[in-house]
Amino acid sequence: MKDGMKRGPQGESRGNTLCNAVVCTDLLQDLLARGLTLAGRVLCVIDGGKGLRKALGDVFGDAAMIQRCQLHKGRNLDALVPKARQAYVRAALRRAYRAVSVTAARRQLTALAAWLERNGQADAGASVREGLEETLTVLKLGLPPALRRFFATTNCIENLIGTLRQVTRNIKRWRDGDMRRRWIGLGLLRAAERFRRIKRHGELGALVTALGAVTAAERAA
């Protein structure tokens, strides 16, 4: 790669990480400037992008509780293990993420990483260990099963992004910011037509309670 950039374990260059972090930092700071308030902890569900993770830490600090997308972690592993082992690894990962406790999930994931390393898949084992704790945040919060599944992935935002890409797929030249805003607005309206309520949305109070408990415990410490 140019400029001597080196790729990390997730294939993202250090230069790209810094660039993405700057963009994400500007976005988060703009949200705060426009009135977003954080009275306590907030759950942030993200993929494995290091730039976004760095920006959340820089701007929100300890207020950000990070949940790494479990589906993205599975896709990363698929890309690192031979096809013959993918089904086994996916099943092991799924069992761990559905474990009844954080301790059980952590033990199963650590065992999977060790198994991969013993079987010549050191990169895959390292991928399981990388960000392991942040893939288990919804479990640590003790959320009800339906909310755990919903907040364990970035599916909802990816569906929206997919609609935006479909709406703008034929545009070859973006002229200015106004044009971008018009088309993004159209895409959001199209996506909103298919929005559905979160399953078991009546249990969202459990998330508020769990985040509040973390905040209260930290203040008391």
N, C-alpha and C positions, 0 to 999 in steps of 0.2 A: 504494500500500500504506500501511497505518497506520504511525504512529510514524516517518514519513520514511524507511522502509527502502528501499534501492535494490537493484536486481537486478544481479548480476555477469554475466560472460560465459556461465556455465553455468546461469543462471536461478535460482540460489539466493540468497536475500536475505542481507544481511550479518547481520541479526538472527537468522535461522534458523541461519546458520553458527555464530555464537557459542553459541546454545542447544544445537545438536547437539554442538559441541566439548565443552561442559560435561558432557553426558550420556556421551559417549564417553570423556572423561578419567576420570570416576568409574568407569566399567566397567573400564578398563585398570588403574587404581590398585587396584581391588578384586581383580583377578586377581593382581597382585603381592603384595598383602596376604595372599592365600590360598595363596601358595607358588610362584607362577610365577617361575622364575629365567631370566635371560638371561645366559648365559656369553659370548656373542658376538653376531654378527649373526643376525637372524631375518627371513625373507621374509614380508612382509605384503601380501596380495593384496586390493585394495580397488577400489571403484567411484570415481566422480569426486567424491564428497562431500567438500567442503572441511572440514567439521567433524571428520570422522573422520581426515582427513589431518593436521589441526592437532593433534589429540589424540595421535596416534602420535608426532609430532615432539616434543610437549611432555613426554610420559611416557617414551618409549623413546629419544628422542634419535637419535644416530647408529646405535644398534643396529638400528633398523628400516630394512630395505631395502624400498622401496615398489615394487610392481608394480601399475600401473594396469590395470584390466580393458580389454582390447582390444575386446571386444564392446560395452561401454558407449561407448567412443570412437566406434565405428562407428555406434551408434544416435544419438549426439549429432550426428554429421555428417549422417545421414539427415534429421534434423529441420531442418537448416540449408540444405541444397542442394535445388534443384528436383528433382522426381521424375525428370525425363528424365536427370539426371546422377547419380542415386544409384547405379546399377549400375556406372558407370565409377569412381566414388569408392570404392565398396566393394571393387572388384577391385584398385584401386591400393593401398588400405590393406592388403588381404590379402597382396598380393605383398611389401609392405614388411615386414610382421610375420613373413613366412616367409623373409626374406632370410638368406643364409648368414653374414652378419657384421653387427655393430653399425654399422660404417661404411656398409655398403650400405643398411641399413634407414634410418639417419638421413638419408642422401642422398635416398632415395626419398620419405620423408615430407616433407622440406624442399621437394623438387620438387613434390609434390602441393599443399602449402600455397601455394607460389608460383603454381601453375597456377590454383588457386581464386581467389586474389587478383586475378590478371590477368583472370579471367573474371567479375568483379563479385561474387564470393562472399567478401568480406573476413571476415565472421564465421566462415565455415567454415574459412578459412585460419588464422584465429587459434585456432580450436578444435584444429586439427591440431598447431599449435605448442605449445599449452598442455599441459603435462605430458608432452611428447613423450618426454623421456628416461626418465620413469618407466613408459612403456608398453613399454620395451625392456629392462627389468631382467633378465628370464629369458634374454634373448639375451646380455646382458653377462656373466651367470654361466656361460655355456657349457653349459647343461643339455642333456641328450639330447633329441631331437625330441619324444618322447612326453611327457616332463615339461614341456618348454617349452609345449606346447599346453595341458596340464592347468593349470599355474600362471599362464597368461596371462589367465585369466578368473575371474570369481566364480561360475561356473555351479554348482559343488557346493553352496555355501551358499545360492544362490538356489533350488535345488530343495528344500532343507530348508525354507526360509521359505515357499515355495509350499505345501508340505504343511501347515505350521502354519496358514496362512490358510484352507486348505480345511477343516481340522478344526474351526476356531473360527468359520467363516463365519456360523453361525446364532445366535451369541451376541449379544444386543442390549445386555446390561447386565453389566458386570464389577463384582462386589460388593467383593472384597478381594484382597489379595495371595495368599492361599491358593488361591482359585479360579483365579487366573491361573497359579500354579505347577502346579496339577493339570492344567489344560488344555494348558499348554505341555509338561508331561511326557508327556501322551498323544500330542501331536503329534510329539514327538521319537521316541517308540516307533514310531509309524506310519512316520515317515521312515526310521528305522533298518532297517525291513523291506526297504527298497529300496536300502540302501547297498551299494555294490560296491567292490572293491579298486581302487585307482588303477592304470590301465593301466601296465604295465612298472614296477610298484611296487618290483621288485628293484633298480631304478636309483636309488632315493631316496638311496642313499649318495653319489651324485654331487652332490646338492643340499647335503648336509652338508659334503662336501669343498669345494665352491665357496664356501659361506658361511664356512667355516673359513679358506680362503685369503684372503678379503677381510679378515677379522679379523687374521690374521697379518701381512698386508701393512701394515695400518694401525698395528699395534703396532711394526713395524720402522721405520716412517717417522719 
